[in-house]
Amino acid sequence: MKNEITFEDFLKVDVRIGTIIEVNDFPKARKPAYQLKIDFGALGIKKSSAQITDLYTKEELLNKQISAIVNFKPRQIANFKSEVLVLGVYNSDENVVLLQASKTIKNGEQVS
């Protein structure tokens, strides 16, 4: 378990629902990854790099709703600027399983 945080710390994290609208291979990444464009409604379209190639094809990801942290400082990964962190959980095989809502949610809605 990680260090305990306060509720105020939690409130600083902005997790939103978005829909993946474009998926591309990312050959310059050190580990296999995709480059994603994600529609967050009123927040706009954001880019992310995601190491999810083991469990998801590009076709499966297209139009999939995901959850992501949208208020991290952008991170340069090779020649790509990742603007949001897509959320997932490592399974027993050390592959990332995406976290997503069980029902369709309006893009940009905040997770609370």
N, CA, C and O of each residue as an XYZ file, in Angstrom:
448
protein
N       0.844     -1.182      0.000
C       0.000      0.000      0.000
C       0.892      1.249      0.000
O       1.953      1.274      0.623
N       0.439      2.265     -0.703
C       1.190      3.521     -0.772
C       0.873      4.385      0.441
O       0.004      4.058      1.249
N       1.594      5.490      0.549
C       1.382      6.406      1.670
C      -0.036      6.951      1.680
O      -0.636      7.186      0.631
N      -0.556      7.146      2.869
C      -1.896      7.706      3.039
C      -1.921      9.147      2.550
O      -0.975      9.903      2.769
N      -3.011      9.522      1.887
C      -3.185     10.902      1.437
C      -4.459     11.466      2.061
O      -5.277     10.729      2.612
N      -4.609     12.765      1.966
C      -5.813     13.408      2.484
C      -6.859     13.495      1.374
O      -6.549     13.301      0.198
N      -8.085     13.786      1.755
C      -9.152     13.977      0.773
C      -8.812     15.157     -0.136
O      -9.132     15.136     -1.325
N      -8.172     16.174      0.408
C      -7.767     17.334     -0.390
C      -6.759     16.922     -1.470
O      -6.789     17.449     -2.582
N      -5.869     15.979     -1.140
C      -4.933     15.457     -2.149
C      -5.701     14.785     -3.279
O      -5.406     15.009     -4.453
N      -6.683     13.964     -2.928
C      -7.496     13.271     -3.926
C      -8.211     14.262     -4.839
O      -8.304     14.038     -6.046
N      -8.713     15.348     -4.272
C      -9.453     16.340     -5.064
C      -8.592     17.030     -6.122
O      -9.126     17.628     -7.055
N      -7.278     16.954     -5.987
C      -6.376     17.556     -6.970
C      -6.313     16.744     -8.261
O      -5.939     17.273     -9.308
N      -6.674     15.472     -8.196
C      -6.596     14.593     -9.360
C      -7.888     14.720    -10.165
O      -8.979     14.504     -9.636
N      -7.760     15.068    -11.438
C      -8.922     15.263    -12.306
C      -9.036     14.072    -13.259
O      -8.337     14.000    -14.270
N      -9.930     13.140    -12.918
C     -10.154     11.950    -13.735
C     -11.422     12.174    -14.548
O     -12.470     12.516    -13.999
N     -11.322     11.979    -15.862
C     -12.445     12.211    -16.771
C     -12.660     11.012    -17.683
O     -11.771     10.183    -17.877
N     -13.862     10.945    -18.234
C     -14.225      9.924    -19.217
C     -14.014     10.501    -20.615
O     -14.391     11.641    -20.887
N     -13.416      9.714    -21.489
C     -13.212     10.135    -22.865
C     -13.368      8.957    -23.808
O     -13.330      7.800    -23.389
N     -13.545      9.262    -25.085
C     -13.684      8.237    -26.116
C     -12.478      8.284    -27.048
O     -12.119      9.345    -27.560
N     -11.857      7.125    -27.265
C     -10.707      7.034    -28.166
C     -11.209      7.205    -29.601
O     -12.061      6.446    -30.065
N     -10.674      8.206    -30.292
C     -11.128      8.496    -31.656
C     -10.060      8.187    -32.709
O     -10.357      8.170    -33.903
N      -8.828      7.944    -32.276
C      -7.771      7.585    -33.210
C      -6.724      6.758    -32.479
O      -6.370      7.058    -31.339
N      -6.229      5.709    -33.145
C      -5.202      4.829    -32.573
C      -4.124      4.602    -33.626
O      -4.417      4.212    -34.756
N      -2.874      4.851    -33.239
C      -1.747      4.631    -34.153
C      -0.653      3.851    -33.446
O      -0.501      3.937    -32.228
N       0.108      3.089    -34.221
C       1.283      2.426    -33.676
C       2.276      3.494    -33.224
O       2.275      4.618    -33.726
N       3.122      3.118    -32.266
C       4.131      4.040    -31.746
C       5.497      3.352    -31.801
O       6.016      2.922    -30.771
N       6.085      3.247    -33.008
C       7.332      2.495    -33.178
C       8.527      3.077    -32.425
O       9.478      2.346    -32.150
N       8.511      4.367    -32.084
C       9.648      4.979    -31.395
C       9.595      4.794    -29.876
O      10.547      5.156    -29.185
N       8.516      4.243    -29.350
C       8.417      4.005    -27.908
C       9.376      2.892    -27.500
O       9.610      1.959    -28.267
N       9.934      2.989    -26.286
C      10.860      1.961    -25.802
C      10.152      0.622    -25.607
O      10.709     -0.428    -25.926
N       8.927      0.658    -25.084
C       8.109     -0.541    -24.909
C       6.940     -0.436    -25.878
O       6.514      0.674    -26.200
N       6.408     -1.564    -26.354
C       5.288     -1.502    -27.300
C       4.139     -0.647    -26.760
O       3.694     -0.822    -25.625
N       3.672      0.281    -27.596
C       2.623      1.218    -27.171
C       1.846      1.713    -28.390
O       2.266      1.562    -29.538
N       0.698      2.308    -28.084
C      -0.091      3.004    -29.087
C      -0.085      4.494    -28.773
O       0.077      4.903    -27.624
N      -0.266      5.291    -29.816
C      -0.550      6.711    -29.671
C      -2.064      6.854    -29.806
O      -2.652      6.414    -30.794
N      -2.687      7.472    -28.806
C      -4.141      7.614    -28.798
C      -4.534      9.079    -28.899
O      -3.852      9.951    -28.360
N      -5.632      9.345    -29.589
C      -6.308     10.640    -29.523
C      -7.648     10.358    -28.866
O      -8.388      9.469    -29.287
N      -7.948     11.132    -27.824
C      -9.123     10.870    -26.992
C      -9.979     12.121    -26.919
O      -9.476     13.210    -26.639
N     -11.274     11.967    -27.170
C     -12.231     13.073    -27.121
C     -12.775     13.202    -25.704
O     -13.435     12.294    -25.199
N     -12.490     14.342    -25.065
C     -12.987     14.628    -23.723
C     -14.060     15.714    -23.743
O     -14.149     16.515    -22.813
N     -14.868     15.745    -24.788
C     -15.980     16.694    -24.859
C     -15.496     18.126    -24.808
O     -14.656     18.533    -25.611
N     -16.032     18.907    -23.847
C     -15.699     20.325    -23.724
C     -14.218     20.565    -23.430
O     -13.716     21.660    -23.684
N     -13.516     19.576    -22.904
C     -12.074     19.721    -22.631
C     -11.241     19.578    -23.896
O     -10.057     19.916    -23.902
N     -11.849     19.079    -24.966
C     -11.154     18.938    -26.234
C     -10.565     17.558    -26.446
O     -10.824     16.625    -25.686
N      -9.770     17.450    -27.493
C      -9.120     16.193    -27.850
C      -7.709     16.219    -27.284
O      -6.955     17.167    -27.503
N      -7.365     15.169    -26.555
C      -6.060     15.053    -25.906
C      -5.352     13.813    -26.428
O      -5.988     12.861    -26.879
N      -4.013     13.839    -26.359
C      -3.199     12.720    -26.822
C      -2.620     11.966    -25.633
O      -2.363     12.539    -24.574
N      -2.420     10.661    -25.835
C      -1.788      9.839    -24.810
C      -1.034      8.691    -25.458
O      -1.421      8.193    -26.515
N       0.037      8.284    -24.815
C       0.747      7.068    -25.178
C       0.323      6.011    -24.174
O       0.298      6.271    -22.971
N      -0.011      4.816    -24.658
C      -0.482      3.768    -23.758
C       0.136      2.428    -24.118
O       0.087      1.997    -25.270
N       0.720      1.773    -23.118
C       1.341      0.462    -23.310
C       0.279     -0.627    -23.108
O       0.280     -1.346    -22.110
N      -0.617     -0.721    -24.080
C      -1.759     -1.641    -23.975
C      -1.858     -2.547    -25.200
O      -2.934     -3.051    -25.522
N      -0.734     -2.751    -25.878
C      -0.750     -3.517    -27.127
C      -0.938     -5.016    -26.909
O      -1.344     -5.715    -27.837
N      -0.660     -5.527    -25.722
C      -0.785     -6.965    -25.472
C      -2.232     -7.439    -25.452
O      -2.529     -8.542    -25.910
N      -3.125     -6.623    -24.929
C      -4.520     -7.047    -24.757
C      -5.501     -6.391    -25.720
O      -6.633     -6.857    -25.854
N      -5.089     -5.315    -26.394
C      -6.022     -4.554    -27.222
C      -5.466     -4.325    -28.623
O      -4.305     -3.951    -28.788
N      -6.309     -4.554    -29.632
C      -5.949     -4.194    -30.997
C      -6.375     -2.754    -31.241
O      -7.172     -2.193    -30.489
N      -5.843     -2.174    -32.284
C      -6.244     -0.809    -32.646
C      -7.745     -0.748    -32.925
O      -8.413      0.218    -32.556
N      -8.266     -1.778    -33.575
C      -9.699     -1.803    -33.917
C     -10.572     -1.887    -32.661
O     -11.629     -1.260    -32.597
N     -10.133     -2.657    -31.670
C     -10.890     -2.773    -30.415
C     -10.920     -1.460    -29.642
O     -11.903     -1.151    -28.969
N      -9.844     -0.692    -29.741
C      -9.739      0.550    -28.976
C     -10.546      1.693    -29.581
O     -11.023      2.571    -28.862
N     -10.696      1.680    -30.887
C     -11.402      2.763    -31.561
C     -12.834      2.858    -31.044
O     -13.564      1.867    -31.046
N     -13.230      4.036    -30.606
C     -14.561      4.344    -30.057
C     -14.810      3.762    -28.669
O     -15.947      3.769    -28.195
N     -13.764      3.259    -28.007
C     -13.897      2.742    -26.643
C     -13.800      3.910    -25.665
O     -12.944      4.783    -25.804
N     -14.694      3.911    -24.669
C     -14.605      4.914    -23.619
C     -13.616      4.440    -22.563
O     -13.595      3.270    -22.183
N     -12.799      5.381    -22.099
C     -11.784      5.079    -21.097
C     -11.825      6.159    -20.015
O     -12.498      7.178    -20.167
N     -11.106      5.926    -18.937
C     -10.928      6.951    -17.912
C      -9.469      7.381    -17.946
O      -8.582      6.571    -18.214
N      -9.225      8.660    -17.675
C      -7.856      9.180    -17.733
C      -7.708     10.361    -16.787
O      -8.663     11.090    -16.521
N      -6.498     10.535    -16.288
C      -6.162     11.727    -15.513
C      -5.797     12.803    -16.523
O      -4.892     12.624    -17.338
N      -6.515     13.928    -16.461
C      -6.338     14.961    -17.484
C      -5.536     16.169    -17.006
O      -5.266     17.079    -17.790
N      -5.151     16.190    -15.726
C      -4.439     17.378    -15.240
C      -2.988     17.104    -14.848
O      -2.424     17.819    -14.020
N      -2.378     16.066    -15.442
C      -0.937     15.880    -15.305
C      -0.228     16.834    -16.250
O      -0.775     17.221    -17.283
N       0.995     17.212    -15.891
C       1.832     17.985    -16.794
C       2.140     17.097    -18.003
O       2.479     15.928    -17.813
N       2.035     17.608    -19.249
C       2.347     16.798    -20.433
C       3.754     16.208    -20.346
O       4.666     16.811    -19.780
N       3.907     15.014    -20.919
C       5.176     14.287    -20.844
C       5.644     13.932    -22.249
O       4.889     13.372    -23.044
N       6.885     14.260    -22.543
C       7.469     13.943    -23.845
C       7.936     12.491    -23.839
O       8.755     12.106    -23.004
N       7.423     11.690    -24.758
C       7.824     10.293    -24.906
C       8.301     10.128    -26.345
O       7.504     10.136    -27.284
N       9.607      9.980    -26.500
C      10.232      9.960    -27.834
C       9.806     11.226    -28.575
O      10.056     12.331    -28.093
N       9.172     11.084    -29.731
C       8.773     12.251    -30.528
C       7.306     12.619    -30.333
O       6.712     13.268    -31.194
N       6.712     12.210    -29.205
C       5.276     12.354    -28.970
C       5.035     12.987    -27.605
O       5.669     12.606    -26.622
N       4.119     13.955    -27.542
C       3.780     14.582    -26.262
C       2.490     13.960    -25.734
O       1.425     14.116    -26.329
N       2.601     13.255    -24.609
C       1.452     12.620    -23.973
C       0.834     13.616    -22.998
O       1.504     14.105    -22.089
N      -0.459     13.916    -23.196
C      -1.122     14.971    -22.425
C      -1.968     14.443    -21.271
O      -2.245     15.180    -20.325
N      -2.381     13.180    -21.334
C      -3.216     12.594    -20.284
C      -2.699     11.199    -19.963
O      -1.986     10.593    -20.764
N      -3.062     10.690    -18.782
C      -2.671      9.344    -18.374
C      -3.907      8.449    -18.374
O      -4.796      8.600    -17.537
N      -3.949      7.520    -19.317
C      -5.046      6.559    -19.403
C      -4.887      5.583    -18.238
O      -3.785      5.106    -17.967
N      -5.995      5.289    -17.549
C      -5.941      4.457    -16.351
C      -6.193      2.985    -16.646
O      -7.059      2.633    -17.447
N      -5.432      2.150    -15.993
C      -5.575      0.708    -16.136
C      -4.991     -0.007    -14.937
O      -4.406      0.610    -14.047
N      -5.161     -1.322    -14.927
C      -4.672     -2.170    -13.854
C      -3.853     -3.293    -14.481
O      -4.251     -3.859    -15.499
N      -2.709     -3.618    -13.879
C      -1.923     -4.757    -14.349
C      -2.598     -6.053    -13.914
O      -2.945     -6.220    -12.745
N      -2.784     -6.972    -14.867
C      -3.343     -8.279    -14.525
C      -2.217     -9.224    -14.099
O      -1.066     -8.803    -13.981
N      -2.540    -10.475    -13.871
C      -1.542    -11.445    -13.391
C      -0.425    -11.699    -14.402
O       0.646    -12.175    -14.023
N      -0.653    -11.393    -15.674
C       0.374    -11.550    -16.707
C       1.165    -10.261    -16.946
O       1.966    -10.178    -17.877
N       0.926     -9.244    -16.083
C       1.594     -7.941    -16.191
C       1.188     -7.160    -17.441
O       1.960     -6.346    -17.948
N      -0.021     -7.411    -17.933
C      -0.588     -6.634    -19.038
C      -1.590     -5.647    -18.460
O      -2.232     -5.933    -17.449
N      -1.730     -4.482    -19.097
C      -2.631     -3.450    -18.604
C      -4.056     -3.703    -19.099
O      -4.295     -3.854    -20.297
N      -4.994     -3.746    -18.152
C      -6.423     -3.841    -18.437
C      -7.000     -2.450    -18.191
O      -6.860     -1.908    -17.095
N      -7.641     -1.875    -19.192
C      -8.172     -0.520    -19.080
C      -9.316     -0.434    -18.078
O     -10.138     -1.344    -17.975
N      -9.355      0.679    -17.337
C     -10.486      0.969    -16.469
C     -11.503      1.748    -17.291
O     -11.157      2.717    -17.966
N     -12.755      1.317    -17.228
C     -13.784      2.006    -17.993
C     -15.119      1.889    -17.281
O     -15.323      1.004    -16.450
N     -16.019      2.793    -17.620
C     -17.351      2.803    -17.027
C     -18.165      1.627    -17.555
O     -17.951      1.170    -18.678
N     -19.085      1.145    -16.752
C     -19.928      0.019    -17.164
C     -21.070      0.459    -18.076
O     -21.692     -0.377    -18.730
N     -21.349      1.745    -18.127
C     -22.370      2.321    -19.010
C     -21.748      3.478    -19.778
O     -20.735      4.029    -19.347
N     -22.337      3.853    -20.907
C     -21.844      4.987    -21.695
C     -22.031      6.277    -20.907
O     -23.090      6.523    -20.330
N     -20.988      7.090    -20.894
C     -20.965      8.354    -20.168
C     -20.645      9.464    -21.170
O     -19.927      9.239    -22.145
N     -21.173     10.646    -20.929
C     -20.852     11.812    -21.773
C     -19.358     12.111    -21.671
O     -18.812     12.176    -20.569
N     -18.693     12.292    -22.820
C     -17.279     12.616    -22.833
C     -17.007     13.861    -21.998
O     -17.724     14.858    -22.081
N     -15.958     13.777    -21.196
C     -15.550     14.911    -20.365
C     -16.113     14.876    -18.965
O     -15.708     15.676    -18.121
N     -17.043     13.965    -18.691
C     -17.613     13.889    -17.339
C     -16.515     13.506    -16.351
O     -15.628     12.707    -16.652
N     -16.604     14.096    -15.175
C     -15.585     13.879    -14.144
C     -15.931     12.664    -13.301
O     -17.085     12.463    -12.923
N     -14.912     11.851    -13.008
C     -15.059     10.702    -12.126
C     -14.922     11.215    -10.702
O     -13.996     11.961    -10.383
N     -15.846     10.809     -9.859
C     -15.767     11.276     -8.457
C     -15.891     10.127     -7.495
O     -15.847     10.329     -6.282
